[in-house]
Amino acid sequence: MLKQEVFDVIYTHTEGEPLCIIHNGIPYPAQSTILEKRNFLAQNYDWVRKSLMREPRGHNDMFGVFLTPPSSPDYDAGLIYIDGETYSHMCGHGTIAVAMVMVSLGMVPRGDSGRTTIRFETTAGLVTAEVESTGDQVHSTCFENVPAYVETQDLSITLPRYGEVKADIVWGGNYFGIIDLSDTGLRISPENGSELIEMGLIARDQINQQYKIQHPTQKHINDLNFITFWHQPTIPGAFYKNVHVFSAGQLDRSPGGTGTSAMMAMFEARGKLGFNQPIKSEGLLGSGTFEGCLLGEVDLNGKRGVRPTVKGTASMLGTARWIIDKNDPVAAGFIVR
């Protein structure tokens, strides 16, 4: 008896950051919430996450999403974000890409006047995307993210070779430890990838040892996985340049969508950014920008939050039908470091 299962995926990139969209092959429990779906995946199909994110089908920096049926008529689809190590609550570059793909491939009805609204259910909350298109051409996605807020400011940490730096903890769909590198000699560029990874993992360990997190309205969210380094931009017109280090030392190639949300909340709390003031964020590659904007403030169970939007564009790379043979000794993927 064959022990093979088949999964259909779509590959994209958003400013260089990959995404593997797993859209067929998972028998989700009927009428389950997005958290119940994530638990179902973790308990029964975590080997699919590992198989598609890791070698030989993926690579160390692969990122992915399970595109799920909605749990109620309030949503159009569910998004469960993953990498080779773990699950993420939200992802901005992924939301930009998934929304464009769904419109491009006719997975949702197109809206009037070239604008299609898609309501995504994520484990961070409701995310509403608006996709702009003209005829057969899909141009961009602008999404309103879950509310962002600043948890704490100016935690002191020490980076080997660079000394003491300060970190803010900010929620933008994931928790970020945000560190300004302007007064250090470390620059954000692909050539410094190994150094950025090393410093990012050290910084994350120190922050998690010092500070315990609990989201004010989402009881299941109490983890910090992302470190954001930033300094002055290299692209004219950009507000800053940053890179996000996460999981086992992955580097986000894009400016980051949840990262842009968190960065705007950080700047707004420090009086450096106002509402309805669009900015551009630059990522690791310096190949392009996301456009971010804060629409206003919101209350998060007593904590002051802000409403971020992020706009960007993605490219579809191709499709695949992966056959996973459970008799294959490396069917569930592997990591070489």
N, C-alpha and C positions, 0 to 999 in steps of 0.2 A: 504494500500500500504506500503510495507516494505521500510524503509529508511536506508538500509544497503549498505556499500561499502566495497570492498575487496582489500587488498594490500599485495603483496608478498615481503618478506624481507629475508635477509641473515645476520646472526650474526657472527662477528669475534672479536678477540682481538689481539692487537699488544703490546707486553710486558705488558699485563694486562689492557690496555686501550680499552674499548669496542667500537664497531661500529655496527650500524644497517643500512644496505644497503637497501634502498627502491627502488626496481627495476621494479615494475609493479603496475599499478593502477592509474597513473596520466596521463590525456590526454593533454600533452603539446601542445601549439599552434605550428602549422607547421612552419618550417623555422625561428623560434624565436631564438634570441641570448641567451647566458647564463644569461645575466642580465635581459632580458625579461622573461625568464623562472623563475628566482628567484622572480621577481615582480608578475608573474602569481601565483606562489605558495603562496606568502605572502598575496595576495588579495583573493585567492579562496580556498587554501588548507592548510592554516596555522594551521587549526584544526588537520590535519594529523600529522604535525610536533609535536604539543603538545601531541596528543594522543599516538604517538609511543615513544616519548622521556620521557614523564612523567608517573607517576603511573596511572593505575595499570599495563600497558604493559611495561613501562620503569622504570627508577629510577632517582634520582637527578643528578647522574653523567653519565647518558647515553649520548652517542654522536652518530650522524647519518649523512647520506648523501643520497640525492636524486641522483640516477644514471640516467642521462638523455640521450636522443638521441643527437648526435652532431648537431651543427648549420650549419656546412659546411664540405666539404671533407678534410679540414685541420685538423680535429679532428676525434678521434675514439669514444669519449663519453664525456659527460659533468658531472661535479661534483658540487653539491650545498650542502655545509656542514651546519649542524644544531646541536643545542642542545635544552634543554627544555626552554631556554630563548630567543634565537636569532639565527641569521645566521652568519657563519664565511666565510671569503674570501677563505681560503685554509686550508688544514690539511694534515700534513705529515704522521702521523700514519695511517690515513684513506686512503691516496693514496697508501701506501704500501699494505694495506689489500685489497682494491678494485682491484688493479692490479693483485694480486695473485689469488683472487677469479675469476676474468674474465678469466684468463688463465686456472685455474683448472677446471672450469665448461664449458669450450669451448665457452665462450661468445665472444671471439675474435680468429681469426686464429693464431695458434702457429707459431712463427718465426723459422728460420733455426738455427741449431747448439745450440738449447736449450735456445735461447734468443728471447723474444717477446717484441716488442716496442709498447707502447700504448700512444697516444697523447691525453691528457685530457684538456678540456676547463674548466677553473674555473673563478670565478669572479675576481681573482687576475691576471689571464693571463694564458698562455700556460705552462703546466707542462708535461714533457715527462718522462714516466716510462719505465724501461727495466726489464722484469721479467725473472729470471733464472730458468730453469726446466731441469729435466732429466727423460725421459720417462713420467710416470704418476705423478712423484713427482715434486711439485713446491717448490722451495727453498727460494727465496727472491725477493725483489724489490729494485732496485736502481733508484731514480728519480732525474732529474735535475729540481730544483724548479725555480720559478720566481726569478729574481735578488733581492738580499738583499742589504740593505744599512743602514748606521747609520744616523739617523735624528738629534740627538743632544746627548751631553754627560754631565754627572755630574750635573744633576738636584738635588737639595737638598730637601729631604723630611724627615719627622720625624715619626718614628714608636714608639708607646707607649711601654714602658718597654725596648726599645732597643736604643732609641736616634736617632741621625741624621745619615742617610745613603745617598748614591748617586745613582742616576738612570740614565741609558742610554736609550734612545728611539731608537729602531731598528726595521726595517721592514724585515720580512723573509717570507712573504706570509700572515701574520697578523702583526700588530704592537705590540711590546712587550716593557714593562718597565722592564729593566734588573737591578737587585739589587744583589750585592755581600754580602752574609751573613757571610763571613769568620771572620770578627772582631766582630760579635755578638755571643750571646749564643744560637741562634736558629739554630737547625739542621734539615735537610731535611730527614724526615722519616714518615711512616704512622702513628706512634704514636703521631706525632705533627701536624696531619692534621688540627685540629680545629684552632690551633694557626697560621698555615700557611695561612689558609683561611682568618682569621681575619686581619692579617697583609697585605695580598695581596689586599683585598678590600680597606683598608685604603690607601695603597700606590697608588692604581689606582685612587682613588678619588683625592688625592693630585696632582698627575701628570696631570690629565685631567683639574684640576682647573688652573694649571700653564701654560700649553702648549697646543696650538691648532695645530692639525696635518692636513696636506694635502699631499697625495701621489703625487710625481712629474709627473707621467704619467697617473694615473688612477683617474679621477675626482670624481668618486663615493666613493673613499676610504679616509676617514677622521676621523677614530675612533680608539681608543686604548682600547682593551678589555682584554688584557693578561698582567699579571705580572709574571716575571720569577725571582725566587730566586735561587742562586747557591752558591756553595762552593766547597771545594776539594772533589774528588771522594772517594768512598769506594770500588769500583771494581778495581782490579789491571789493569793497562793499560788504564783506562778511563782518559779523559782530565779534566772532571769536573762532578759534580752531580748537577742536577737542578730539579725544579718542577714549573709547570705553573698553576697559579690561574686565572680563567676566569669566565665570565658571572655572575651567582648568587653565586659564591663561589665553583665552580667545581674545582677539582684537576686532572690534567692530570697524569695518572699512568705511561705513557711511557716517554722516554726521550724527545719526541716531535720532529716532523719533521720540521715544520716551526720554532719551537723553536731552533732546532739545527742550522738551516740556520741563524737565527738572532744571536745566540751566536757566530758562526764562524765569522760573519761580525763584531761583537763587538770586538772579540779578534784580528782580522786582523787589524782593525783600531787602536788598541792600541799596535801594533807591537809584539803581542804574538803568532801569527799564520801566516804562509806563504801560498802561493798558492801551490797546489798539495801536501799538507801535510795532510794525512788522520788522523782524530782523532776519538775517541769514546766518545759518550755522554751517561751519566747514568741518569736514571729517578728515580722517587719517590720510587718505589718498590725495586730498586737495583737488579732486576732479570735478566737484560741483558742490552745491549747497542745498539745504532744506530751508524753507521759509517758515518761520514761527511767529505766532502772535498770541497775546493774552487778551481775552475778551472781557474779563471782569473777575470779581471775587465770589467765593462761595463758602458756606460754613460746612465744615467736616466734623460734626459732633463736638463743636467747641474749638476746633482748630481752623484758622483762616487758610483757605485754599484759593487757587486761581484756576481759571478755565483756559487751557492751552489749545491752540490749533497748530497743526504742522502740515506743510504742503511739500510734495516731492514727486519725482517720477521714477518709474522702474522699467526694466526691459525684460521681456520673456525670452528665455534662452532655449527652451525645448521641453519635451515631455519624455517620460519613460514609464515602462511597465516592468516593475521589479519582481522577479521570481525568487522567493526566499525558501531554500530547501533546508528544513530543520535537521537533516542528516549531515549537512555541511558543517565541519568543525568550526568554521569561522563565520557561520551564518549570522550570528548576532553582532558582528562587527568587532573590530579591535583597534587599539591605540598604540602607536609607537612614538616614544618621546626620547 
